Amino acid sequence: MSKEDILNAFDSVFADPGSEKSGEYLRERILKKAIYYIQQDRQSLVNILIEWIYLKMEPHTMISVYLAKKLTIVELAEHIVALKKDIIEKHIFPLYYINQIDKTLAHIKPSSQGTVECFKSGENNQNKSRNK
C-alpha cells in the first residue's frame, strides 16, 4: 500500500457524483476507506491528512479534522491546533468550524486542552472587538 494508492482511492470518492451532492455521503465514503487504510498504512494516511489540513480548502481540510476524531489520529493534534489558530487569526474558514475542531482536539488528545485554551482568549477578544 502506498500513499499514491490511498490518494487514488480518495480521488475516486471525490469524483463520485454522490459526493458532490452530499457532504455526509462524501465524509462517510472517505471514512470507510480511511478505516481500511489506517490499518494497512497508517503513516501514509496521516501524511495525506496533514497535507489536507494545510491545503486550507474545503472539503479536504475539514474531512481531515473529521477523520482525526473518528479514528482518534493523535498525530494530527498539533496540526489541527495550528489550523484553529489560522481560523481565528486569518479567518480562513467560518468561526463556527472552531466547535468541530475543539471537539476533535478534546477527543484525540484530552491533554491538549491547555493548548486549546490559549486560543480561546484570542477568540473571545476577537469576538469582543467585533461587537463594538
Contacts in CASP RR format, 6 or more apart in sequence:
PFRMAT RR
TARGET T0000
AUTHOR 0000-0000-0000
METHOD contacts of the structure
MODEL  1
MSKEDILNAFDSVFADPGSEKSGEYLRERILKKAIYYIQQDRQSLVNILI
EWIYLKMEPHTMISVYLAKKLTIVELAEHIVALKKDIIEKHIFPLYYINQ
IDKTLAHIKPSSQGTVECFKSGENNQNKSRNK
1 37 0 8 1.000
1 40 0 8 1.000
1 41 0 8 1.000
1 44 0 8 1.000
2 41 0 8 1.000
2 44 0 8 1.000
3 41 0 8 1.000
3 44 0 8 1.000
3 47 0 8 1.000
3 48 0 8 1.000
6 33 0 8 1.000
6 37 0 8 1.000
6 41 0 8 1.000
6 44 0 8 1.000
6 45 0 8 1.000
6 48 0 8 1.000
7 48 0 8 1.000
9 33 0 8 1.000
9 37 0 8 1.000
10 30 0 8 1.000
10 33 0 8 1.000
10 48 0 8 1.000
13 19 0 8 1.000
13 26 0 8 1.000
13 29 0 8 1.000
13 30 0 8 1.000
13 33 0 8 1.000
14 26 0 8 1.000
16 26 0 8 1.000
16 29 0 8 1.000
18 25 0 8 1.000
18 26 0 8 1.000
19 25 0 8 1.000
19 26 0 8 1.000
19 29 0 8 1.000
23 59 0 8 1.000
26 59 0 8 1.000
26 63 0 8 1.000
27 59 0 8 1.000
27 63 0 8 1.000
27 66 0 8 1.000
30 63 0 8 1.000
30 67 0 8 1.000
31 66 0 8 1.000
31 67 0 8 1.000
31 70 0 8 1.000
31 71 0 8 1.000
34 45 0 8 1.000
34 67 0 8 1.000
34 70 0 8 1.000
34 71 0 8 1.000
35 71 0 8 1.000
37 44 0 8 1.000
37 45 0 8 1.000
38 45 0 8 1.000
38 71 0 8 1.000
38 73 0 8 1.000
45 73 0 8 1.000
46 73 0 8 1.000
46 75 0 8 1.000
46 76 0 8 1.000
49 64 0 8 1.000
49 67 0 8 1.000
49 68 0 8 1.000
49 73 0 8 1.000
49 76 0 8 1.000
50 64 0 8 1.000
50 75 0 8 1.000
50 76 0 8 1.000
50 79 0 8 1.000
52 60 0 8 1.000
52 61 0 8 1.000
52 63 0 8 1.000
52 64 0 8 1.000
53 61 0 8 1.000
53 64 0 8 1.000
53 65 0 8 1.000
53 76 0 8 1.000
53 79 0 8 1.000
53 80 0 8 1.000
53 82 0 8 1.000
53 83 0 8 1.000
54 79 0 8 1.000
55 61 0 8 1.000
56 83 0 8 1.000
56 86 0 8 1.000
56 92 0 8 1.000
56 93 0 8 1.000
58 93 0 8 1.000
61 83 0 8 1.000
61 93 0 8 1.000
62 93 0 8 1.000
62 97 0 8 1.000
62 100 0 8 1.000
64 76 0 8 1.000
64 80 0 8 1.000
65 76 0 8 1.000
65 80 0 8 1.000
65 83 0 8 1.000
65 100 0 8 1.000
65 101 0 8 1.000
65 104 0 8 1.000
66 100 0 8 1.000
66 104 0 8 1.000
67 73 0 8 1.000
68 76 0 8 1.000
68 77 0 8 1.000
68 80 0 8 1.000
68 104 0 8 1.000
68 108 0 8 1.000
69 103 0 8 1.000
69 104 0 8 1.000
69 107 0 8 1.000
69 108 0 8 1.000
72 107 0 8 1.000
72 108 0 8 1.000
73 108 0 8 1.000
74 108 0 8 1.000
74 109 0 8 1.000
76 108 0 8 1.000
77 105 0 8 1.000
77 108 0 8 1.000
77 109 0 8 1.000
77 112 0 8 1.000
80 101 0 8 1.000
80 104 0 8 1.000
80 105 0 8 1.000
80 108 0 8 1.000
81 105 0 8 1.000
81 112 0 8 1.000
81 115 0 8 1.000
81 116 0 8 1.000
81 119 0 8 1.000
83 101 0 8 1.000
84 98 0 8 1.000
84 101 0 8 1.000
84 102 0 8 1.000
84 105 0 8 1.000
84 116 0 8 1.000
84 119 0 8 1.000
85 119 0 8 1.000
86 92 0 8 1.000
87 93 0 8 1.000
87 95 0 8 1.000
87 97 0 8 1.000
87 98 0 8 1.000
87 101 0 8 1.000
88 95 0 8 1.000
88 98 0 8 1.000
88 119 0 8 1.000
88 122 0 8 1.000
88 123 0 8 1.000
88 126 0 8 1.000
95 123 0 8 1.000
98 123 0 8 1.000
102 116 0 8 1.000
105 112 0 8 1.000
105 113 0 8 1.000
105 115 0 8 1.000
105 116 0 8 1.000
106 112 0 8 1.000
106 113 0 8 1.000
106 116 0 8 1.000
END
